[in-house]
Amino acid sequence: MSKPLTILGIAGSLRKKSYNRAALRAAQQLAPENVKIEIFELDGIPIFNQDEEQNPPEKVKQLKARIRAADAILLVTPEYNYSIPGVLKNAIDWASRPYGDNAWQGKPVAVMGASIGAQGSSRAQYHLRQVFVFLDMLPMNKPEVMIGNASQRFDEEGNLVDPETRKHIRELLEALVSWTRRHESARGEGA
Ligand SMILES: Cc1cc2nc3c(=O)[nH]c(=O)nc-3n(C[C@H](O)[C@H](O)[C@H](O)COP(=O)(O)O)c2cc1C
């Protein structure tokens, strides 16, 4: 049997009824066998200040440790003004610093997102992919999961009730597992 994988899931919203946090919880339920999706909530991370990067806040130290302990990353992003919400970009920036101590480096990563608009956060997702370049991550290209018209796909309790979207998330997770295992075997790791 192949080695169990841990995926660290991070949603770029602090909102209680966030569709993106709800999509991440759905991914947790849809995880393939032998795969655990852990969630890191971004509340409580202060605004980045480069003066503090050598001695970052406790929550940032935790974030970096959780990224490093994970086999892969799943980012679930809202779209704010056609781009990445500040709360997510702020966390990304913290965990990339100080220079030479970038926790994201070499991590397989998948991205998905939800918005109330028709495009399902696609523009924010493509901006994130640009950021992955300097972070030196290993982004999975496909499948893309863009959850448009999110208000129609979740119930009042934040359960993802749209079967098509559940299927797409499941496919993304299966592809992320293959992508991660492919990189592990290239490095001579894994089972
Ligand atoms: C500051 C701000 C900017 C937004 N800009 C966009 C946008 O560019 N495209 C879009 O589809 N939705 C946009 N929205 C609407 C979001 O899709 C919606 O608020 C969504 O629920 C946010 O994700 P969440 O539910 O995970 O918090 C914006 C919302 C806010 C608060």
The ligand as an SDF file (V2000), in Angstrom:
LIG
                    3D

 31 33  0  0  0  0  0  0  0  0999 V2000
  -13.5430   43.3180   -1.6070 C   0  0  0  0  0  0  0  0  0  0  0  0
  -14.3190   42.3490   -2.4620 C   0  0  0  0  0  0  0  0  0  0  0  0
  -14.0350   42.2550   -3.8090 C   0  0  0  0  0  0  0  0  0  0  0  0
  -14.6900   41.3010   -4.5990 C   0  0  0  0  0  0  0  0  0  0  0  0
  -14.3400   41.1590   -5.9020 N   0  0  0  0  0  0  0  0  0  0  0  0
  -14.8550   40.1220   -6.6390 C   0  0  0  0  0  0  0  0  0  0  0  0
  -14.3430   39.8330   -7.9460 C   0  0  0  0  0  0  0  0  0  0  0  0
  -13.4550   40.4790   -8.4530 O   0  0  0  0  0  0  0  0  0  0  0  0
  -14.8710   38.7730   -8.6040 N   0  0  0  0  0  0  0  0  0  0  0  0
  -15.8680   37.9950   -8.0680 C   0  0  0  0  0  0  0  0  0  0  0  0
  -16.3170   37.0470   -8.7140 O   0  0  0  0  0  0  0  0  0  0  0  0
  -16.3770   38.2470   -6.8280 N   0  0  0  0  0  0  0  0  0  0  0  0
  -15.8670   39.2900   -6.1020 C   0  0  0  0  0  0  0  0  0  0  0  0
  -16.3330   39.5480   -4.8240 N   0  0  0  0  0  0  0  0  0  0  0  0
  -17.4450   38.7310   -4.3080 C   0  0  0  0  0  0  0  0  0  0  0  0
  -16.9420   37.4050   -3.7420 C   0  0  0  0  0  0  0  0  0  0  0  0
  -16.9960   36.4150   -4.7620 O   0  0  0  0  0  0  0  0  0  0  0  0
  -17.8460   36.9770   -2.5730 C   0  0  0  0  0  0  0  0  0  0  0  0
  -17.8330   37.9630   -1.5740 O   0  0  0  0  0  0  0  0  0  0  0  0
  -17.4260   35.6300   -2.0150 C   0  0  0  0  0  0  0  0  0  0  0  0
  -18.4530   35.1940   -1.1510 O   0  0  0  0  0  0  0  0  0  0  0  0
  -16.0980   35.7220   -1.2600 C   0  0  0  0  0  0  0  0  0  0  0  0
  -15.6220   34.4750   -0.8530 O   0  0  0  0  0  0  0  0  0  0  0  0
  -16.0130   33.8020    0.5560 P   0  0  0  0  0  0  0  0  0  0  0  0
  -17.4660   33.4350    0.4800 O   0  0  0  0  0  0  0  0  0  0  0  0
  -15.1380   32.6110    0.6430 O   0  0  0  0  0  0  0  0  0  0  0  0
  -15.7400   34.8110    1.6590 O   0  0  0  0  0  0  0  0  0  0  0  0
  -15.7060   40.4860   -4.0260 C   0  0  0  0  0  0  0  0  0  0  0  0
  -15.9870   40.6180   -2.6670 C   0  0  0  0  0  0  0  0  0  0  0  0
  -15.3030   41.5210   -1.8850 C   0  0  0  0  0  0  0  0  0  0  0  0
  -15.6130   41.6090   -0.4080 C   0  0  0  0  0  0  0  0  0  0  0  0
  1  2  1  0
  2  3  1  0
  2 30  2  0
  3  4  2  0
  4  5  1  0
  4 28  1  0
  5  6  2  0
  6  7  1  0
  6 13  1  0
  7  8  2  0
  7  9  1  0
  9 10  1  0
 10 11  2  0
 10 12  1  0
 12 13  2  0
 13 14  1  0
 14 15  1  0
 14 28  1  0
 15 16  1  0
 16 17  1  0
 16 18  1  0
 18 19  1  0
 18 20  1  0
 20 21  1  0
 20 22  1  0
 22 23  1  0
 23 24  1  0
 24 25  2  0
 24 26  1  0
 24 27  1  0
 28 29  2  0
 29 30  1  0
 30 31  1  0
M  END
$$$$
